[in-house]
């Protein structure tokens, strides 16, 4: 049952925010359109990963590539919403630096045929930093609760923060817990649930987009 949940239900749930975004595409600002394309690419890569897994193929090389793509998309999302030029410049520098670190990791530390725990952990920390900085930016404007609820970016940022902050332990220690099948299954189910919550929060954020 847990395999059906992790392998079918959660990956398929990405269709929900994608369909909402397609229906409301003309209302999406630049940052939210980046979210849409991020979901679109993620959905395609997840579909390929599921296909490979069902045919007993190692899909971890795909995960190494996805880590780079995911970080780039989320970095561009935050680039679009940050106001300070200094932060924007840092983001533009972080993208190629992180990509280079992923390549070096695959060559010297973790083969593309094993889980890339080091880059994934670094990615999570950097993205959590983005999310926290955005919270500071929002709080400096004394935004009311009503404005927060109606702000699409707030929902997306919350979805990103809850996912990466919740999954960072898994990213860091995944290669150490694979020996215990039961614990491994439980942890990956928790990870899948975090992904599902992120998609739900993204969907609410997209629904909040207005003309």
C-alpha positions in Angstrom: 0.0 0.0 0.0 2.8 2.4 0.9 4.4 1.8 -2.5 1.1 2.8 -4.2 1.0 5.9 -2.1 4.6 6.9 -2.8 4.8 5.7 -6.3 1.3 6.7 -7.7 -0.8 8.9 -5.5 1.8 11.5 -4.5 3.5 11.8 -7.9 0.0 12.0 -9.6 -1.1 14.8 -7.2 1.2 17.2 -9.0 -1.6 17.3 -11.7 -3.8 19.3 -9.2 -1.6 22.5 -9.1 -0.7 22.1 -12.8 -4.3 22.0 -13.9 -5.2 25.0 -11.7 -2.2 26.9 -13.1 -3.2 26.1 -16.7 -6.7 27.3 -16.0 -5.5 30.5 -14.4 -2.3 31.0 -16.4 -3.2 34.5 -17.6 -3.4 35.6 -14.0 0.0 34.3 -13.0 2.7 36.8 -12.3 6.3 36.1 -13.3 7.2 34.3 -10.0 4.1 32.1 -10.2 4.8 31.2 -13.8 8.2 30.0 -12.7 6.4 27.8 -10.1 4.2 26.5 -12.9 7.1 25.5 -15.1 8.9 24.0 -12.1 5.9 21.8 -11.5 5.7 20.9 -15.2 9.3 19.8 -15.4 9.1 18.0 -12.0 6.0 16.1 -13.2 7.8 15.0 -16.4 10.9 13.9 -14.5 8.8 12.1 -11.9 7.0 10.3 -14.6 10.3 9.1 -16.1 11.5 8.1 -12.7 8.4 6.0 -12.0 8.7 4.4 -15.4 12.3 3.5 -14.8 11.5 2.1 -11.3 8.7 -0.1 -12.7 11.1 -1.5 -15.2 13.8 -2.2 -12.5 16.1 0.5 -13.8 18.3 2.7 -11.6 16.7 6.1 -11.7 19.2 7.8 -9.3 21.2 9.4 -12.2 17.9 11.2 -13.0 17.8 12.4 -9.4 21.3 13.9 -9.7 20.1 15.9 -12.7 16.8 16.8 -11.0 18.6 18.3 -8.0 20.4 20.8 -10.2 17.2 21.7 -12.1 15.1 22.0 -9.0 17.6 24.3 -7.3 17.7 26.5 -10.4 13.9 26.8 -10.7 13.4 27.6 -7.0 16.3 30.1 -7.1 14.8 31.9 -10.0 11.4 32.0 -8.2 13.0 33.8 -5.2 15.1 36.0 -7.6 11.7 37.2 -9.0 10.3 38.0 -5.5 13.2 39.5 -3.7 13.5 43.3 -3.8 17.2 43.9 -2.8 19.7 43.8 -5.7 22.4 42.3 -3.4 20.2 39.2 -2.7 19.4 38.9 -6.3 23.1 39.0 -7.2 23.9 36.3 -4.6 21.2 34.0 -6.1 22.6 34.4 -9.6 26.0 33.4 -8.3 24.7 30.5 -6.3 23.1 28.7 -9.2 26.4 28.0 -11.2 28.3 27.4 -8.0 25.7 24.8 -6.8 25.7 23.2 -10.2 29.5 22.8 -10.1 29.3 21.3 -6.6 26.8 18.7 -7.9 29.1 17.8 -10.8 32.1 17.5 -8.5 30.1 15.4 -6.0 29.1 13.0 -8.8 32.7 12.7 -10.0 34.6 12.4 -6.7 32.2 11.6 -3.8 28.9 10.1 -4.7 28.4 8.1 -7.9 25.4 9.0 -10.0 24.1 5.5 -9.1 23.7 6.3 -5.4 21.6 8.8 -3.6 23.2 12.3 -3.8 22.7 13.1 -0.1 25.4 15.8 0.0 24.1 18.1 -2.7 20.5 17.5 -1.6 21.3 18.6 1.9 23.1 21.7 0.7 20.2 22.5 -1.6 17.7 22.2 1.3 19.8 24.6 3.5 20.1 27.2 0.7 16.4 27.1 -0.1 15.5 27.3 3.5 17.7 30.4 3.7 15.7 31.9 0.7 12.4 31.2 2.5 13.5 32.7 5.8 14.8 35.8 4.0 11.5 36.2 2.3 9.8 36.0 5.7 12.0 38.9 6.9 11.2 40.8 3.7 7.5 40.3 4.3 7.6 41.1 8.0 9.4 44.4 7.3 6.3 45.6 5.5 4.1 44.9 8.5 1.9 42.8 6.3 -1.5 42.0 7.9 -2.8 38.5 8.3 -5.5 39.2 5.6 -2.9 40.3 3.1 -0.7 37.2 3.9 -3.7 34.8 3.3 -4.4 36.5 0.0 -0.8 36.6 -1.2 0.0 33.7 -3.6 3.7 33.9 -2.8 3.1 33.4 0.9 1.5 30.0 0.2 4.2 28.9 -2.1 7.0 30.0 0.3 5.2 28.1 3.1 5.0 25.0 0.9 8.7 25.2 0.0 9.8 25.9 3.6 7.8 23.0 5.2 9.0 20.6 2.6 12.8 21.3 2.7 12.9 21.9 6.5 11.0 18.6 7.0 13.0 16.6 4.6 16.5 17.8 5.3 17.1 15.0 7.8 16.2 12.4 5.1 18.5 14.1 2.6 21.4 14.1 5.0 21.1 10.5 6.3 19.3 8.6 3.6 22.3 6.5 2.6 22.7 5.4 6.3 19.1 4.2 6.9 18.6 2.2 3.7 19.7 -1.0 5.5 16.5 -1.1 7.7 13.6 -1.7 5.3 10.8 -0.8 7.7 12.4 2.5 8.9 13.3 3.3 5.3 9.7 2.8 4.2 8.3 5.0 7.0 10.8 7.8 6.3 10.1 7.8 2.6 6.3 7.8 3.3 6.9 10.9 5.5 8.8 12.5 2.6 6.0 11.7 0.2 3.5 13.4 2.6 5.7 16.5 2.7 5.6 16.6 -1.1 1.9 16.2 -1.1 1.4 19.1 1.4 3.7 21.2 -0.8 1.6 20.6 -3.8 -1.6 21.4 -1.9 -0.1 24.7 -0.7 1.0 25.5 -4.2 -2.5 24.9 -5.4 -3.9 27.3 -2.8 -1.4 29.9 -3.8 -2.2 29.6 -7.5 -5.9 29.9 -6.7 -5.1 33.2 -4.9 -3.7 34.7 -8.1 -5.9 37.4 -9.4 -5.9 39.6 -12.5 
